[in-house]
Amino acid sequence: MKILFLTPWYPDEDNLNHGIFVREQAVALSSHHEVVVISSKVNYEKFGLWTFELKESTFKNLKEFRLVINRSLPIYNQMNYFLISARIAAKIAQEFKPDVIHGNIGYPGGFWSWLVSKKISRPFIITEHTFIYNNFRSLVHRRLTVFSLRRADTVITVSTSAANEIKKYVNRYVAVVPNIVDVGSYSIVPYPEEPVVIGFLGSFSSAKKGLDTLLNVLSGMRKDFVLQIGGAGAMLDGYKNLAKELGISVKCRFVGFVQPDEVPAFMNQLHFFVNTSRFESFGIAIAEAMASGLPAVCFDNGGPSDFVNQTNGMLVENHQEEKLRQALQWMMENYRTFDREKIRASVINRFSKETFITAMDSLYQDLIK
């Protein structure tokens, strides 16, 4: 089968982690199918009407096209994005002749996929990787997101919580297919010596990951610990200053951006992992920690409710700092009581490449039939 992936989120030289889960899915599918990926984004630092750059590359079995469109006039900018993205994608598709268009992200990926689908008369699927309301930056964004999801032949998302959010706006069945964890890259190693090392990993381009909440809660802890923090972004310096203000900077180890291939080594330095995101459509870092046999403490903030439970960690009522403090205190004292092999096995069963391919093949075959 030939599958055309369309996505506004995709790794590039400016951001190696942006949309990496889309690439991982495309790579996995390319082991069974012929897959071409087109990513498209706007370069807001460079102005030019109807000007763009298209680069072609190969990654493993994937042929990748990265389309970068220069910023246009304010009101016209989004229309310019869709006109160029649809035209270029349709041109590539007419040569590739896909059986299925697999769009990613409700906006702009959904509407872009619908345009290409109409142009080349092929069915299209949308995978929504975030909560649908994160696309609603304006009334126009909201209407185009809902418009696209209603017209897709199949709608997929990565967690039950995210699926339920879509159903509030689009009255239809939504398939749940979780993200992939490259389980083979992770392994269980002996715990490091104490003090307890707590792991935190995420992007600091916004306040979404909730590191401020975690720092505030940990500042009241008497037990000795180290908080190992991986991530980079505009808010990083602010978090470092907050740690100093709270008097715990000596307990915080800011290690900076963690390359994708360095994440397994990052996890092997921990006793357990923590996630305090304000919302989480899936929670890939949590699953990666569990692939290393680590228990996790997480807010019940969306996706983690599908797979975090008493056998592999603790799910804490969202935004409840006192309950988070109690959970962290308990985990510091009891992390060794968890069966690390069972934690890892649960990730293999739910998030392996093989599980993902089986689920997607079923959806693709139903669509073709």
N, C-alpha and C positions, 0 to 999 in steps of 0.2 A: 504494500500500500504506500502511496505517496502522500506525505503530510506537510503542509505549509504552515509553519509557526509564524504568527505575527505578534509582536510584543513591543510596548514602549519601555519596558524594564528589561535591561540586559547588561551583562558585564562589559566594560570597555576600559580603555587605558585611564580614564578619569575616575572610575569607580569599579574596582574589581569585584565587589560584592553585590552590586546593584542588580537585582533580578537573577542572582546566581541559581536560584531554585528553578527558574524557567529553563536555563541552559542545562541543568542536570536532568530535567525531564526530557528535553529534546535529545540529549545524548543517550539516555536510556532507551528511548523509542527508536533511535537510529540503529540499534543493534538488531531490530526486527523489521524496520521499515526504512524507506528512503525519506529523509527529513531535510527540509531547507528552512532556515530561520531568517526572518527579516526583522530587524529592530529599527525603531524610528524615534528620534528625539529632536527637540529644538535647541539650537545653540543661541542662548539669550545674550551672549556677549558679542555676537557678530550680526550686523544688520545687512539684509539684502533681499529684495523682492524676488521671489521665485528662484532663489539660489540655494543650492544644497551640495552635499558631498556624499558619495556612495562608495563604500569600501567593501571589497569581497575578501573573505578569508576562509580557512578550513580549520576546524577544531575536531579532532578525532574523526568520527564519521560524518560530521555536520558540515554542510556548506552554509556559511553565514554571510549575510549582507547587513552592514550597519549604515543606516541612512541618517545623516545629520543635516537638519534644515535650518537655515539661518533665520534669525528673528525678523518678522515682518511688521507691518503697521499694527498698532494695538488691537483694534477691533477685528481686523482681518486676519490676525496671526493664527488663530485656531483653524479657520477655514483654509488658510494657506497650508497648514500642517496636513489636514485631511486630503486636500487636492493632490499635493505632491506625494504623500505616503500611499494613497490609493493608486495613483497613476504608476508609480514605480513598482509597487507590489503586484499590480495587475500585469505589468509587462514581464516581470520575472515569472509570475504564475502561468502566463500563457505559454512560456517555454517549458516550464517544469511540469505542467499539467497535473496538479495535485488532485487526489481523490477527496481530501478533506482539508478545510482551512481551520486551523486551531488558533483562535485568538486568545490573548491574555490581557487581563485587567479590564474591568467594565468600561472605564473611560481613561484614555481614548482608544484602547485596544479593541473594545467591543464594536464601536461604531465604525472604526477602520475596517474591521473584519467583515462587517455587514456590507460595506461599500464594495470590497473586493469580491465578496460572495455574489453580489448582484452582477458585477462586471463579468465574471467568468462562469457563472451558473454552477457553483459548487456549494455543498452544504457547509455550514460553519458551526463550530463549537466555541464556547467561551469558558475559560477557567478564570474565575475571580479569586485572586490571591489575597485580597484584603477585604475588610468589611465594606459592604456596598456604599455605606454613607460616607466613606472617605473619598469617594468620587464626586460628592455633591458640593463642589466649591462654588457653584452658582446654580440658578434655576436651569440654565441651559445645560450645564454639565449633568444635572440630575435627570433632565428629560431625555438626553441622548443616552445616558447609561441605561435607564429603564427601557427605552425604545429598543436598544440593542439586545438586552437580555430577553425581552419578550419575543424577539424574532429569531434568536439563535435556535438551531436545531437541537442542541443539547447545552445545558448549563451545568458547570462543575464548580465546586469550591473545595477548600482544603480542610474544613472542619464542620461539625454539626452546627456549632454556634454561628459560623459565617453563613451556612445554608439557611438557617432560620431567619437571619437578617434579610437575605435576598427575598424570601417568601413574604415578608412584610410589604414589599413593593411590587413583586412580580408573582402572580398566582400560578405557580407551575412547579413541577418536580425539579429538584436540584440534587444532582449526584455529588457524593462526597468522596474525593480521591485525595488522600493526604500527600504531602511532599515526600521526597526521597531522602533517605539518609544512607550515605555510602558506608554501610556497616563494616565492610572489609578494611576500611582505613582506621577503625577504632579497635581498641583492645582493652582488656582489664589488666591493670598493673597494680602491684601492692600500693596501699595508701602511703603517702609521704608521712614523715614524722610530724607530730603535732608541734606547734599549735595548729588548730583546725584551719584549713585553707578553704574559703568559700569562693566559688567562681561566679563571675558576672560577665556576660559578653553581649555586645550590641552596638548599634550605631548611635552616635551622640549628635546627629544633625538636628534633632528635635528633642523635646522632653518626653517622647512617647515611652521610652524604655524605663522611666521611673527610677533612675539611679539616685535622685535626690531623696526619694522615699526610703530607699534602702539605707543610705548614709544616715539619715535621721534616726531610723530605728536602731541601727547598729551602734550609734553614739551612746546609747543607754545601756549597752551590754557590758557586764563586768568580766565575763569569761574572755580569756585571751583568744585572739583569732587573727587571721590575715584575710583581707578581702582582695582577691586578684581580679583586676578589672581590665578586660580587653575591649578596645573600641576607640574610635576617633570621630571627630566632628566638631562643629562650631561651638558646642556647649562643653567641650572637654575641660577647658581652663576654668570655667565656672564651677564644675564639679570638683576639681582639685582645690579651688578656693573654699568651697563648702566643707570639704573634708578637713581643711585646716581650721576653719571657724568652729567646727564641731569637736575639734581636738582628737581626731582619729586619723590624721594624715599618716602617722607612723605605722598604722595598721593597714593602710591602703597601698596596694602595689599596682600602679597604673602602667600597663605594659604596651599601650598604644594599639594601633591597628593590627589585628591578627589575620594573616593571610589564610585563605581557605585550607591550604595544605598544612598549616601550622595548628589548626584547631585541635586535632587529636593530641598533640603534645601539650597544648594548653589544658585540656581536660585531665591529662594524666598527672597534673600537679595539684589536683583538688581532692578534697574530702567529700564535698557535695556542691551542687549547683543551685543558684537562686535566680528567679525571674520575677521582677516587679513591674512589668510593663503595664501601662494604663489600659491597653487593649492588645490582644494578640490573636490574629486570625488563625495561626497554627502554632508556632513556637519551635522552630527548627533547632535552635541552640539547646533547648531542653532535651529534645530527642537525641541530639549528638552527645550530650552529657550521659544520657542513659545508655547509649551505645558503648560507652566506656564503663558501664556498670555503676554509675553514680546515682544516688538518690537526689531528688530535687524538691525544693520548696518553691511554690508558685502561687501567685494570685490566681483566683478563678476568673480570668479575664478574657475568656473566649476559647480558643483552640485547645489549651492544655486540659480542659475538662474532659476531652475525649480520651486522654491516655494517662493522665497523672492520677494516681490513686494510692491507697494505703500500702500497696505492695512495692511501690517504687518511689514514694515521696509523700508530700503533704500539699494538699490544695487548700489555700486560705481564702476566705471571703475577700472579694476584691476591695481594695483601698482601705482595709481595716488594719491600721498600723499596729495596734496592740496585739491583735491575733497573729500578725506577722512576727512580731517580737517573740511571742510565745512559741511559735513554730520553729523559728531559728534557734532559740535556746534549746528546745527539745532535740532538734536535729544535731546540734553541736555535741550533745551528750549521747546520742543514740544512732548515729549514722552507720555504725558497724553492725547493727542488728538486721540490716537489709541484705537480702540474697542478691549479690551482684550479678551472678549468672542469669538469674530469672529476669532481672531488670534488662539486661542486654538482649535476652531472648525475646522479650516483648517488643523491642524495637525491630528485631529481625522479622518477626511475624507481621508487623503492621506497616513498616516503612521501608522495606527493602526494594531494590530495583525490580526484582521479579514480581513482587506484589503489585507494584505500580503498573508494570507492563500488562499484567493479566487484567487488571481493572480497566485500563485504557483500551486494550484490544477488544474487550467486550462492548464498550461504548462505541468504538469506531465501527465494529461489525454491525451493531444494531442500526447505526446511522446509515451505513451503506445499503443495508437490506431495505 
